[in-house]
Amino acid sequence: MKRKPSKSGFTILVAADTTLLSAEPLIGLLELETNSGTIELAMNRIVAERLHSAVVEFLQAGEGHDAPIFAVERSR
């Protein structure tokens, strides 16, 4: 998903945390602390895996000093 910044600029992420609500089924809250307040998002395993995939893809785009320092094993 590619987006251009809004006219007012970006919201800056300051911190992130999770709260486990249920282990079976896996349900939790993703809490994002931003410069304009806290955002709470409910998520399940499928959403968490999609978020994880998007973050890994972002990190893999880093170059030089920002190159990733992890390895990703992909299933075939």
N, C-alpha and C positions, 0 to 999 in steps of 0.2 A: 504494500500500500504506500504510494508516494503522495506526499502532500506538500503544498507550499505553506509557509508561515502565514498566519493571519495578519491583518493590517496592524494589529496591536502588538505583534511579536510572538515570541514563544513563551510557554509556561515552563518554568525551570523545575526539574525534578531534584529534590533535596535529599530524600531518603525513601526507601521502600521496605516494606515488611509484609509478612503474611500471618494470618490467624487461621488455624485449623478448626473448622466447625464440625467435620465428620470425616472419619477415616474410611468408612464403608457405607455409602459411596463417598469417594473423596470429594469434599466440598470445603472451600475456604474463602477467605477474604484477602484480596491483594490491596494493601494500603499504600497509597502513593502520597507522600508529603511534598507539596509543591510550594512555590513562592506565593501562591494565591490561595492556599488552603489544602486540606486533605481530601483525597478522592478515595473512596472505598468501592472496590469492584468484586462482586461475587464471581467465583470461578469453580469449575469442575476439572477433572483430569484432562479432558480433551482441550479445554481452553488453556490450561496451564502448559500442556505440551505444545500448542500452537505459539504461545507467548515465548516459551523456551526456544523454539525453532527460530522465531523472528530475532531474538536477541543474539543467538549464536550466529545467524547470518550477518547481522550488523557487525559483530566483533570480528568475524572472518574478513571483513572488508578493510580492516586496519592495515596500515603499512608502516614500515620503519619502526620508530619507537612505539607506535600504537599497534604493531602487529600482534596477533593473538598469541598467547603463551599456553595454549591448551590444544589438545588433539581431539578430533571428533571421529568416532567410529560410526560408520553408516552401515545399516543392514541392507542386504541385497534383496 
